[in-house]
Amino acid sequence: MSREGAVAILGIFVADLAFRAGRLPAVGETILGSGFGIGPGGKGSNQSVAAARSGAAVSFISRIGRDTFADIALKTWTAEGITPRVTQVDTPTGAAFIYVHETRGDNAIIVVPGAAGELCAADVDAAADAIRDSRVFATQLEQPVDAARRGLEIARSAGVITVFNPAPAGTFDDVLFGLSDYVVPNESEAEALTGIAVSDLDGARRAGDALIAKGAGTALITLGERGALFHRKGCSIHVPPFRAGAVVETTGAGDAFVGGFAAALARGADPVEAAIFGSATAAISVTRVGTAPAMPHRAEIEALLRDQRAS
C-alpha cells in the first residue's frame, strides 16, 4: 500500500567534479580555471536529495562501487534521511565532469555512470517493495533503459504515480511514455524526443501534444528562465518562473524541479500546484553552487511561494 509523502527514485549516483572557468578549452589546449569542487551528483541521487529536503520520505534505488566516491554517496544519503536501496559492486562508482561558466553559471557535462551503468531489471525487482510502498515513483535515463522500464512497470501495476524524466534524451521504446503519468523533459530533450523546436510556448505546446500522442499522461516541459509548461488533454498552463536571487549555477535545476514536484505530488498536492512548487525549488537551487548541496529545504520553498503570491 502506498504511503502518503513517500517517494521512490531509481537512478544513478556519481561524484560531481565541477570546474569553473571562462570557457571550455579547445582540444589539445590547457587553460586555467577559477574554481573547483567535488560533491554528490547524478540525476537520481540529486532528485532524491531535492525530494527529501522538500519533505518527502525517500527511497533511492541504484548501484555504487566500493570506493571513496561510494563513501560520499552513503554519507550524503545518511545526512539527508534517504533510505538507500543500493547494491555495492566491484565496478567503480561513476563520476561527472561539469564545466561551469564562471560568471553566467551555465554548464556543460560529461557523465560516466560507472557501477550504476550496470543497473538492470533484477536490481529493480529486488527493491520492488520500496516502489509499491511509495506514493510517487520517478526515474530518468542515466541508467539503462531496461531498468527504468521495469521500475515504471512495477509502479504502474501498483497504482503508484509515475514521473519519467527522459534525460539525457535517447532512443527508447514509446512504451515508456505509456507507463508515465508525467513526462518531464527540458526544452532540448522535448525537441530531441519530438523533432519540434521548443523556442516559445507555442512550440512547447506542440511538443507536449506529440508527447501525449506517444502515450504520456501529462507533458511537463521545463523552460529554464521561462518557467515550465503543464500540458495535458484539455489543459495547458504556463507555470511562471520564480526569481530567488542572482543565478550562480544552473547544473541541478532540472533535478530540483523533478524532486520538488515529486515530493509535492506525494503529499497530495494538486498537480499544477506541485509543478509550481517544483518551479520554486529550481529557482532557489540556481542561486547556489553545486547540485545536491544546492537543493533547498521545504521551509525555504514555501517562503518563496508566499513572497511571490504576496507581491
N, C-alpha and C positions, 0 to 999 in steps of 0.2 A: 504494500500500500504506500502510495507516495506521501511524503511528509511536506507540509507547508513550510516554505522557506528553505527547502533542500535543493541543491543544485549538484549534478554530476557533470564533470567535464573530462572529455577524452582529448589528449593532445600530447605535445612534447614539452620537455624542459631542455633548455640549452643555457650555457653560460654566455651572457652578452659581453662582448669585448667592444666597447664603444670608443671611437676615436673622433675627436673634434678637430676640424681644420677648415681652411677657407675654400678648399676644393679637393676633389679626388685627384690623386696622381695619375699621370699617363703611364702606360705600360713601359717598364724599364726606368721609371723616374722615382726618386725618393724626395719627399717633401717633409718639412717639419710641421707637426700638429701643435695644437694649443691645449689639448686636454685628453685624458684617458680615464676610463673607468671599467670595472668588471663587476657584474652583478647577475642576479637571476633573470632569465628570459625564456623565450619560447611562447608561442601564442597560447597554447593550452594552459601553461602554468601562469602566464600573465593574466589571462582571463579568470583563472581561479583566484588569484590574489585580489583582482578587482571585485569579483563577486563576494568574496569573504569580507573584504573591507566595506562592501555595500550592505552587509548584514545577513548574507546567506550562510547556511551550513553547507560546506563544500567538500565533495569527494573528488579527487583527481586521479585519473587512470592513465598510466604511462609506463615507460621503461627508462631506467637510468643505468649507468655503469657502476663501478666500484672505485671511484677516484675522487680527486679534490672537487671537481665540478659537481659530482653527486652529493658531496657533503654540503655544498652551497644549497642544493635543492632541498635536502632534508631539513636543513636549518631554517630555510625560508618557510617551508610548509608548517613546521612546528610553530614558528613565530606568528604565523597568520591564522592558526587554528584550522588548517586544511587537513583533511584525512587523506593520506596518500594510499592509493591502491596501485602500487607500482611493483614491478619485477626488477630486481637488480641482476645484471648480466655482466659478462666479462668485456663486452664491447664498450669502448669509451663513451662517456656522456657527450652529447653534442655541444656545439658552440656556434655563435653567430658573430660575424664581423659587421659592425654597424658604423658607417660613416655618418657623422652629424655635422652639418654646416655650422660654423662657429657663431654666426650672427642670426641667420634665418631660422635655424632649428630643424630644417628639413633633412631627410636622411636617405641613404641607400644601404641595403642589407644583403649579405650572403649568409644563408643558414645551412649548416651541416647537422642533420638530426642526430647522428651518432646512434646510440643504443635505441632511442625512440623510433628510429627509422626501421626497426625490426618489429614494431608493434604489429600484431596480427589478430585475426578474429578470435583465436583461442584466449589471448590476453583479455579481450573484452568480455568473453563468456565467463572468465574467472572472476570478473568484477560485476557481473550482471545484477547482483543484488543491490549494489550501490546505485545503479541506473534505475532499477524498478522502484527503489525506495525514495527517489527524488521527485520533485515537482517539475523540474526542468532538466533536460539533458542538452549539452552543447558540444560541438566538435568542429574541427577545421580540417585542413588538408596538408599540414606539415608532416603528418604521419601517413602511412599507406592508406589508400582509398578503401581497401577491404575492411580495415579496422573501423574507419568512420562509418561505413555502411552497416557493419554489424551493430555498432552502438545505436545507430538510428533505428534499426530494425527492432532491437530489444526495447528501446524506449517507446516506439510506436505501438508495439504489441501490448505494452503495459499501460498505455494511456498517458504516458509522460509527455509533456510539451517538448517539442524538438526544435533546436536552434542550430542551423547549419551555417557556418562562416566559411565560404568556399575560398580560402586563402592559404597559400597562393593559388590563384586560379589555374586549373589544369584540365586535363582530359579525364572525364569520368562519365559513367552511365547516368542518363537522366533520371533513373530510378531514385537517386539520392534526393532530387527535388521533391519527388512524390512522397518521400518519407519525412519531409521537413515542413513543420508548421510555419517557421520563419527562416528565410534565407537572407543572410546579412553580408552582402559584399560591399566593398567600397566602389568608387567610380570606375577605376581602371579594371577591377575584377568584373564588375557588371558588364562593361564593354567587352572584355575578353570572352565572357560566357554567352553573350547575346549577339555580338557584332554590331551593337548600336552605340553610337557615341553618346556619352553622358556628359555633355558640356553645359547643360542647363536643366531646369526642372522638366521641361517637355521631353528631353532626351531620357531623363531618369524615369519618367512615367512610361515611355515606350519600352525601355529596358525592363521595367517592372512588369509590364504586360507580357513580355517574352518569357520572363522567369516563371510567371504564373502559368503560362501556356505549357511550360515544361513540367508543371506539377506542383510548384511551391504553393503553400497556403497563402503566405504574405511575403512580399519582397520589401525588405527594409534596407535601403541603399544609403550608406553614409556618404556625405558630400563634403567632407573636410570643413573648411571655414563657412560653408553654406548650410551646415546642419545635416539633415537627413530627410529621406522621403519614406513615409509609411504608405505602402501601396498594396491594395488587395481588390478583389472584385467589388465594385460599388463604393469604394472608399480610397481616396488618395489625399494624404495630409502631409504638408510640408512641416517638418519638425525644425523650428528655428534654431540657429546656433546660439550658444551662450558665450559671454565674454567674462573670463575669470582672471584676466591679467595678461601680461606680455607672454607671447609664445617663446618658449625656451627649447623644446624638443617635441617633435610630433611622433616619435617612433612607436609609442604604445597606445596611441589614441584609439585605434580601432579595437584593440583588446579591452581598453577601458570601457568603450561603448558596449561591447558584447557582454562583458562581465556585469556591468551595471544593469543592463537590460534584463539579463537572465535572473539576477537577484530580485529585481522588482517584480518580474513575472512570477517568480517562485513564492513571493509573499502575497500574491493575489491581485496585483495592480492591473488596472485596465491596460491593454497592450499599447495604446497610444501614450498613456501616462508613463508606461515602462520605457518607451522609446525616448520620451522627454528626459526621464531620469538618466538613461544611457548617454544622451547628448550632454547633459550637465557633468556627468562623470568624466567624459572625454575632455570637456573644456577645461576642467581643473588639471587633468593629467598633463596637458601640453605646457603648462606653466612651470613644470618641474623637470629636472634632469633624470634620465633613466626610463626604464619600462615598468617593471613590477614596483620598484620603490616610489614611482610617481603616482601610483594609484591612490585616489582619495578615500577617506572614510565616509560612512553614511551621513554623519552629522554635518560634514563639510558640504556634501552634495545637497542635502536638504536646505542648508543655509543659502546656497546659491540659488536654489529654486525659489525660496521665499523672497530673496532680494529681487530676482527677475520679475516675479509676479507683483511685487510692491511698486516697481518702477513704471 
